[in-house]
Amino acid sequence: MRVIRTALLPAAALVTALALAGCTSGGGDTLSYEDSPLNTYLASAWGGGSDMSIEDQQAQMDQQNREIEELTAACMKEAGFEYVPNLQNGGTIVGDDGVWQPDKREWVAQYGYGVFNNPYNEQQNSGSSEEYVDPNQDYVSSLSESEQTAFYATLYGEGATEEQANDPDFDWSTLDNGCQGEASDQVYGSSSQQDIYTEYEDLLNRISEVYTSVQSSAELKALDKEWASCMADAGFSGYTAQSEPTQKMYDVQNALYEDQNSAYEDFDYENATEAELEAFYAANDPTTTPEWKQHAEEEIEIALADFDCREKLDYTNQSLRLQFAAEEKFIADNKAELEAFRAAAEQANG
């Protein structure tokens, strides 16, 4: 089966760019993104604020996956197909457990920004994992090609047409997501949550603007100018903002994965043997290339210089003070609307 690797995008970069540096400080009171007024205020709206242990969260996720799979099986049976609940396809709650520590120099010396040297990948590769077995594979293999097509269309939905996918105004909520999508909506209530996000889209956009306004503020630009001068003195010139080195690493990594995706699209999967498939995957794994190793080494060198400059300037504390002040003002100016959004989101989260 063809698997396209999606380019890894730093999704939090736009909203939490000022916190990408971690929780470092060069003196005074130490701040962290967990102190964010908006983050604290809306924790329950995002489904957070839980005191559940990692074990309890995992148990809850496993139970939700079991419910989804049982509902899916009932739906598939009603449509005339066999389906065994797949209890291996649920998610895994990952605790921090000291894995992500960009506020410590020894961690930065090993992982840089955690892009090419991702500690979670290392943890996953070193751990033991149960071999995945699809309980429905034998049944699906026994079906004719047309029956298989009908099976997957019933399970996952027909999917968007090319015209729909290219239409910026297409309402994705109208798309049939099959038995599994319907079951997921019943368990997670995602349709209700999406309605909330749509209703409060303007508020959510204004929340994002809080962060972009801080990034463009004269105070942060002055701080970035000091940081850039420090980086140039360390041998890394050309940067104008502290967020740029991390973004550069992601951009380079994305380009490598895009090359991999292009190779995947051109490969003849139907006529390839297992040995040819294994050789193809190995040959097109960007993480094993000299380029990957080179970028990983470069990442650590830049990240260490960045870390030292941030420490010298107390960069994280100064930037977070600017961010938190902007958040507090936003809360004060929009309290009624934020309260309404939080209440609606809490109800949708169940």
N, C-alpha and C positions, 0 to 999 in steps of 0.2 A: 504494500500500500504506500502511496506517495505521501510523504510528510514534508510540508513546506515550513521551514523555520522562519518565524516572524522576527523581523528586526527588533532588537530590544530598544525600546524608547524610554528615556527617563521621564516617566509620566508625571512624577512629582516636581519636575524641574520648574514648571511655570508657577506653581502655587507655593512651593516651599524652597525656592532657590536660595533664600537667605539661610536656610537651615541645612543645606547640603554639606556644609563643612563639618557637621557633627555638633558636639556639645563642648567644644574646647573653650578655654579662656586663658588669658594671660594675667589675670589678677582681678581682684574685686569679687563681687558675687557672681557665681557661675550660673548662667542661664542655659536652658535647653529648649528644644521645640515643644517638649511636653508642657512647658509653662505657658504656651500660647493661649491668650485669652479666648480667641475664637475656637481653637481646638477644644478647650475645656468646656466652653459654653455650648458647643454643638456636638459633644461626644455622643450623647444619647441619640441624636438625630442620625449620626453615621452608623449607628448600631454598636457603638463603643460604650465605654464606661462600665464594662462588666468586670466583676471581681472573680469571675470563674477562672479556675486554674487551667493550665494548658491541657491537662488530662481531661478535665470536664468539657472544655471546648471541643477537644477531639471526639469525645463521646457524643456530644451534641451533633457535630458534623456527621459522624458515622450514622447516627439515628436518622438524620435528615436525608442522607443518601439512601438509606434503606427504604424510607418512605417513598422517595422519588422512584426508586427501582420497582417497588411493589405496585405503585400506581401505573408505572410504565408497562409492566407486565400485564396488568388487567386491561389496559387500553389496547395493547397489541393483540391480546387474546380476542377481544371484542372485534378487532379488525380481521381476525382469521389467521393470525400468525402465532407461532410459539415464541416465547421470550423468557429466558431465565434471568431473574434479577442479578445484575452485575454489581457485587459488593466490593470490587477492587478498583472501581473507577472514581471513588470519592477523593476529596482533598485531604491534605495533611496540614495540621496546625504546626507551624514552626515557631518555637520559642527562641528568644534571643540567645540566652545561655552564654553570653559573652562572645558570640560569633561576630557581631557587628560592633566594632569599637573604633570608629574613625577619629575619636578624640584622644587616642593613645598613639604616641609616636612609633612604638614598636609594631603596632598593628599596621600603620601606614607603611612602615618599612617592608612589611610582608605583602600587603594587598593594595597599596596605593589608594585609589578611590573605590576599589572593589568592582571595577569594570572588567578588565581582562584578567584580573586576579580575584575572582569572586569567591569569598570564603564559604558561601553556601553550596556552591558547586563542589568545592573540595570536600565539604562535610558529606554531601550526598554520595560522592564517588567512593568515600572511605567507609561508608556505612553499608550494612547488609540490607538488601531489599528483596522482597518476595517476587518471584518471577510472575509477570502478568500473564494470565490465561483468560481469554474471552470465553465465557461459558456458552455463548451463542454461536461461536465460530463454526462448529461442526454442522449445526442446523443450517446456518446461512450457506455454507458450502454445498449442502445437499439441494439447494434451490436452483432453479434455472436462472439465467442471466436476467430475464424480465422479472422473475419473482424476487430476485435480490434487489433490483431497482425499486420495486414496490415496497419491499421490506424496509429499506432505508428511508424511503420517502414517508412511510407511515411513522417510522421511529423518530426521524429528525425534521420532517417537513420537506417540502419541495425545494425550499431555498429561493432566494431572489433571482429573478431573471437579470440578464445583462442590462436591459433597459432600466429596470428598477434600481439596480445597484449603482448605476451612473446618474440616477436622478437625485439631485440634492434635496428635493422636496418630498421624496418618497417617505411614507409613514411606515417605519419598520415594525411598529406595534401591530400592524395589520397582517404581518407575515405569519403563515402557519408554521409553527415550530415543531409539529408532530407530537407524538405521545410523550416523548421525553420533555419537550418544552412545556407542554401543558401540565405535566406532573411537577416540574420544577416551579412553575408559577403557583400551583396549589400549595406547595410546601413553603416556598420562600416569599410568596406574595409579591413577586417582582413587578407585576403589572401595576399593582397599587403604588409601589415605590416609584416607578417610572412616572406615573401620573403626578405624584408629588413633585418630582424634580422638574417636570414640564410646567406645572403650575407656578413654581417658584424659580423658574429659569432666570428671570431678571435679577432676583436677589443673589442667586449663585454666581451669576456673571459679575455682579458688583463686588462679591467677596473676592473673586479672582483679581479684580482691579485693585483691591487693597494692596496686594502683593506686588503687582506690576508698578503701582504708583511709588511704592517704597524703593523698588529697584531703580527707578528713574529720578529719585529725589536727589537734590544737591548734596545732602549729607552723605548718602551712600556713595555717590560719585566721587566725593572728596576722599572717602575711606578707600574706595577702589583704586584711586590714583596713588595713594600711599602704598597700597598692597602691590600694585603693578611695578612701582619703583623698586620695591623690595625684591620682587621676583626677577626683575632685570639685573639687579645687583648679584643675584644668585645664578645668573646665566640663562634665564628664561624670559626673554623679552618678547614683546608683541601682544601681550595680554592687556585688556583694559578693564576687565571685571573678574571677580573671584570665581564666578560660576563658569567661566569659559573653559578652563582646563578639563573639568569633568565632562562638559558638553562635547568637547573635542574628542575625548576618548570614546564616548558613545557614538559619535558620528563615524569615527574610523571603524569601530566594531560593526556598526550597522552596514557599512559598505562591504565588509567581509561576508556578512550573512546574506546580503543581497546577491553577491556573486554565487554563494551556495544555492540560494533559491533558484537562480537562473539555470544552474546546472541540473537541479532537480526537475525543472520544467521540461528540459530537453531529453531526459533519460527515458529509454524504452523499458518501462517497468513490466509490461505484459510478457515480453519475450526474454526477460533476464532470468538467469538461474540464481539460486540462493548465494552461490559463491560470487557471482558477478555483482549481486546486490551488496554483499558485504564489502567487496573490494571498492565498489563505487562510493558507498557511504564513507569508508575510511579515506579514500582519495579526496573527498570533498568536505572533510571535516576541518573547518578553519582553525579550530583550537589546537591542531597538531602542526600547523605550518610555522616556518621560520618568521613570517611576518607577525603572527600572533605573539610569539615569544619576544620579538623586538619591541612591539607596542607595549607588552606587559612590563618590560624592563623600563621603557621610557615613562610609563605611567607612574611607576614607583618613584623615579627620580623627580618628576614634576610634583607629585603629591607631597613628597618630603619637603621640598622647597616651599610649597604652598603652606604646609602645616607650620613650618618655622616662621613664615611671614605672618600668618594669622596669630600665632602665639605672641610674636613681637608686638603686633598692633592691637592685641585684644579684639581681633576682628569679629569673632562670633558674638561676643557679648555686645559690642557696639551695634552690629547689624540687627541683632534680635531686639535690642532696646527700641530701635527705630520701628521695627515690625510690630512689636507689641503695643507701642503707643498708637500706631495707625489702627490696629485691631480694636483697641479699647475705644477709640473715637468712633469707629464704625459701629460697634455694639451700642454705644450711647445714642448715636444718630438714627439707628434702625432697630431699636429694641422691640417694638411691637411686632414688626414683620418677622424678626428672628424668632420671637416667641411663638408666633403662629406656625412658622415653618417647623420649628422643633417639635411642637405638639403634634402636627400632622405626620411628621416623619416617624415619631415614636409610635404612633398608632399603626402606621403602615408596617413598622418593624415587628409589631406584635409584642 
